[in-house]
């Protein structure tokens, strides 16, 4: 059973890395689930404090990932149409171009939504850039946290089993 939990934990941590680039899979939360799973093995002891801290970090990043693009859009003069366009573009871009399509789709969607409302290229471009920057920051943050959690996984496995 311990081997199964170790493999499942690794799969969840790797899924978290993939989830850093997709809106469907919550990256850091998936990686945290990987840490939680290996906590239940008899081989790798985790302190409850570490699990709570890593959960709070992953949940905070999850929330920030939702709000950072919205904040970027609003701070640079975006409207409700821009937000709707960015959301539609996000999902369309994911299916057409994967992780890079996701960011490009959100940018183009925000731009299109803003252009429909403002009918001005310059005024529509600025909020779309805010969405793009927000998504890039959110993606980078999710990837860093998921990578750190994967590092914790490997460190714990190495320190407790291989040494």
ROSELUM-268968 format. One record per residue (C-alpha): residue number from 0; residue in one letter; y, z, x. Coordinates in nm, 2 decimals, padded with zeros to 4 digits. Layout:
BEGIN
<resi NUM resn a v Y w Z u X>
...
END
This chain:
BEGIN
<resi 0 resn x v 00.00 w 00.00 u 00.00>
<resi 1 resn x v 00.24 w 00.08 u 00.29>
<resi 2 resn x v 00.19 w -00.28 u 00.43>
<resi 3 resn x v 00.27 w -00.42 u 00.09>
<resi 4 resn x v 00.59 w -00.21 u 00.06>
<resi 5 resn x v 00.70 w -00.31 u 00.41>
<resi 6 resn x v 00.66 w -00.68 u 00.33>
<resi 7 resn x v 00.83 w -00.64 u -00.01>
<resi 8 resn x v 01.12 w -00.46 u 00.16>
<resi 9 resn x v 01.16 w -00.74 u 00.41>
<resi 10 resn x v 01.15 w -01.00 u 00.14>
<resi 11 resn x v 01.42 w -00.81 u -00.05>
<resi 12 resn x v 01.64 w -00.78 u 00.26>
<resi 13 resn x v 01.60 w -01.15 u 00.33>
<resi 14 resn x v 01.67 w -01.23 u -00.03>
<resi 15 resn x v 01.99 w -01.02 u 00.01>
<resi 16 resn x v 02.10 w -01.25 u 00.29>
<resi 17 resn x v 02.04 w -01.56 u 00.07>
<resi 18 resn x v 02.22 w -01.38 u -00.21>
<resi 19 resn x v 02.53 w -01.35 u 00.00>
<resi 20 resn x v 02.59 w -01.72 u -00.06>
<resi 21 resn x v 02.49 w -01.74 u -00.43>
<resi 22 resn x v 02.65 w -01.58 u -00.74>
<resi 23 resn x v 02.31 w -01.54 u -00.91>
<resi 24 resn x v 02.15 w -01.30 u -00.66>
<resi 25 resn x v 02.35 w -00.99 u -00.57>
<resi 26 resn x v 02.31 w -01.00 u -00.19>
<resi 27 resn x v 02.39 w -00.64 u -00.07>
<resi 28 resn x v 02.22 w -00.49 u -00.38>
<resi 29 resn x v 01.90 w -00.69 u -00.31>
<resi 30 resn x v 01.91 w -00.58 u 00.06>
<resi 31 resn x v 01.96 w -00.22 u -00.05>
<resi 32 resn x v 01.65 w -00.25 u -00.28>
<resi 33 resn x v 01.46 w -00.35 u 00.04>
<resi 34 resn x v 01.56 w -00.03 u 00.20>
<resi 35 resn x v 01.47 w 00.17 u -00.10>
<resi 36 resn x v 01.13 w 00.01 u -00.12>
<resi 37 resn x v 01.04 w 00.10 u 00.24>
<resi 38 resn x v 01.16 w 00.46 u 00.17>
<resi 39 resn x v 00.86 w 00.49 u -00.05>
<resi 40 resn x v 00.62 w 00.42 u 00.23>
<resi 41 resn x v 00.45 w 00.71 u 00.41>
<resi 42 resn x v 00.55 w 00.54 u 00.74>
<resi 43 resn x v 00.93 w 00.53 u 00.73>
<resi 44 resn x v 01.13 w 00.84 u 00.63>
<resi 45 resn x v 01.48 w 00.79 u 00.50>
<resi 46 resn x v 01.72 w 01.06 u 00.43>
<resi 47 resn x v 01.86 w 01.06 u 00.07>
<resi 48 resn x v 02.20 w 01.07 u 00.23>
<resi 49 resn x v 02.15 w 00.74 u 00.40>
<resi 50 resn x v 02.02 w 00.58 u 00.08>
<resi 51 resn x v 02.31 w 00.71 u -00.13>
<resi 52 resn x v 02.57 w 00.59 u 00.13>
<resi 53 resn x v 02.41 w 00.25 u 00.16>
<resi 54 resn x v 02.39 w 00.22 u -00.22>
<resi 55 resn x v 02.76 w 00.31 u -00.26>
<resi 56 resn x v 02.85 w 00.05 u 00.01>
<resi 57 resn x v 02.64 w -00.22 u -00.16>
<resi 58 resn x v 02.77 w -00.14 u -00.50>
<resi 59 resn x v 03.13 w -00.14 u -00.38>
<resi 60 resn x v 03.08 w -00.48 u -00.21>
<resi 61 resn x v 02.93 w -00.61 u -00.53>
<resi 62 resn x v 03.24 w -00.50 u -00.73>
<resi 63 resn x v 03.48 w -00.63 u -00.46>
<resi 64 resn x v 03.30 w -00.97 u -00.47>
<resi 65 resn x v 03.38 w -01.00 u -00.84>
<resi 66 resn x v 03.74 w -00.90 u -00.81>
<resi 67 resn x v 03.86 w -01.04 u -00.47>
<resi 68 resn x v 03.87 w -01.40 u -00.59>
<resi 69 resn x v 04.04 w -01.30 u -00.92>
<resi 70 resn x v 04.30 w -01.10 u -00.72>
<resi 71 resn x v 04.35 w -01.40 u -00.48>
<resi 72 resn x v 04.41 w -01.62 u -00.78>
<resi 73 resn x v 04.65 w -01.39 u -00.96>
<resi 74 resn x v 04.85 w -01.30 u -00.64>
<resi 75 resn x v 04.92 w -01.66 u -00.58>
<resi 76 resn x v 05.03 w -01.74 u -00.93>
<resi 77 resn x v 04.71 w -01.83 u -01.10>
<resi 78 resn x v 04.65 w -01.84 u -01.48>
<resi 79 resn x v 04.37 w -01.78 u -01.72>
<resi 80 resn x v 04.29 w -02.16 u -01.70>
<resi 81 resn x v 04.25 w -02.13 u -01.32>
<resi 82 resn x v 04.01 w -01.84 u -01.36>
<resi 83 resn x v 03.80 w -02.03 u -01.61>
<resi 84 resn x v 03.81 w -02.34 u -01.40>
<resi 85 resn x v 03.70 w -02.14 u -01.09>
<resi 86 resn x v 03.41 w -01.98 u -01.28>
<resi 87 resn x v 03.29 w -02.32 u -01.41>
<resi 88 resn x v 03.33 w -02.48 u -01.07>
<resi 89 resn x v 03.14 w -02.19 u -00.91>
<resi 90 resn x v 02.83 w -02.25 u -01.11>
<resi 91 resn x v 02.86 w -02.63 u -01.10>
<resi 92 resn x v 02.91 w -02.62 u -00.73>
<resi 93 resn x v 02.61 w -02.40 u -00.67>
<resi 94 resn x v 02.38 w -02.65 u -00.84>
<resi 95 resn x v 02.53 w -02.95 u -00.68>
<resi 96 resn x v 02.60 w -02.84 u -00.33>
<resi 97 resn x v 02.44 w -02.50 u -00.27>
<resi 98 resn x v 02.64 w -02.23 u -00.09>
<resi 99 resn x v 02.91 w -02.47 u 00.03>
<resi 100 resn x v 02.93 w -02.64 u -00.31>
<resi 101 resn x v 02.98 w -02.30 u -00.45>
<resi 102 resn x v 03.30 w -02.24 u -00.26>
<resi 103 resn x v 03.42 w -02.60 u -00.30>
<resi 104 resn x v 03.34 w -02.60 u -00.67>
<resi 105 resn x v 03.53 w -02.28 u -00.73>
<resi 106 resn x v 03.83 w -02.42 u -00.54>
<resi 107 resn x v 03.82 w -02.75 u -00.73>
<resi 108 resn x v 03.76 w -02.57 u -01.06>
<resi 109 resn x v 04.06 w -02.34 u -01.01>
<resi 110 resn x v 04.27 w -02.63 u -00.91>
<resi 111 resn x v 04.17 w -02.83 u -01.21>
<resi 112 resn x v 04.23 w -02.54 u -01.45>
<resi 113 resn x v 04.57 w -02.48 u -01.30>
<resi 114 resn x v 04.66 w -02.85 u -01.30>
<resi 115 resn x v 04.58 w -02.87 u -01.67>
<resi 116 resn x v 04.82 w -02.59 u -01.74>
<resi 117 resn x v 05.10 w -02.67 u -01.49>
<resi 118 resn x v 05.06 w -03.04 u -01.43>
<resi 119 resn x v 05.21 w -03.00 u -01.09>
<resi 120 resn x v 05.00 w -03.06 u -00.77>
<resi 121 resn x v 05.18 w -02.80 u -00.55>
<resi 122 resn x v 05.19 w -02.53 u -00.82>
<resi 123 resn x v 04.82 w -02.58 u -00.88>
<resi 124 resn x v 04.71 w -02.59 u -00.52>
<resi 125 resn x v 04.85 w -02.24 u -00.43>
<resi 126 resn x v 04.63 w -02.04 u -00.68>
<resi 127 resn x v 04.33 w -02.25 u -00.60>
<resi 128 resn x v 04.37 w -02.16 u -00.23>
<resi 129 resn x v 04.38 w -01.80 u -00.33>
<resi 130 resn x v 04.05 w -01.84 u -00.51>
<resi 131 resn x v 03.90 w -02.01 u -00.21>
<resi 132 resn x v 04.02 w -01.74 u 00.03>
<resi 133 resn x v 03.89 w -01.47 u -00.20>
<resi 134 resn x v 03.55 w -01.63 u -00.23>
<resi 135 resn x v 03.53 w -01.68 u 00.15>
<resi 136 resn x v 03.62 w -01.31 u 00.21>
<resi 137 resn x v 03.37 w -01.19 u -00.05>
<resi 138 resn x v 03.09 w -01.41 u 00.09>
<resi 139 resn x v 03.16 w -01.30 u 00.44>
<resi 140 resn x v 03.16 w -00.93 u 00.34>
<resi 141 resn x v 02.83 w -00.97 u 00.15>
<resi 142 resn x v 02.67 w -01.14 u 00.44>
<resi 143 resn x v 02.78 w -00.88 u 00.69>
<resi 144 resn x v 02.66 w -00.59 u 00.47>
<resi 145 resn x v 02.33 w -00.76 u 00.40>
<resi 146 resn x v 02.28 w -00.83 u 00.78>
<resi 147 resn x v 02.35 w -00.47 u 00.86>
<resi 148 resn x v 02.09 w -00.36 u 00.60>
<resi 149 resn x v 01.84 w -00.60 u 00.75>
<resi 150 resn x v 01.92 w -00.45 u 01.09>
<resi 151 resn x v 01.86 w -00.10 u 00.95>
<resi 152 resn x v 01.53 w -00.22 u 00.81>
<resi 153 resn x v 01.42 w -00.36 u 01.15>
<resi 154 resn x v 01.55 w -00.05 u 01.33>
<resi 155 resn x v 01.35 w 00.18 u 01.11>
<resi 156 resn x v 01.04 w -00.03 u 01.13>
<resi 157 resn x v 01.07 w -00.05 u 01.51>
<resi 158 resn x v 01.15 w 00.32 u 01.56>
<resi 159 resn x v 00.89 w 00.46 u 01.32>
<resi 160 resn x v 00.60 w 00.22 u 01.35>
<resi 161 resn x v 00.62 w 00.02 u 01.67>
<resi 162 resn x v 00.72 w 00.29 u 01.91>
END
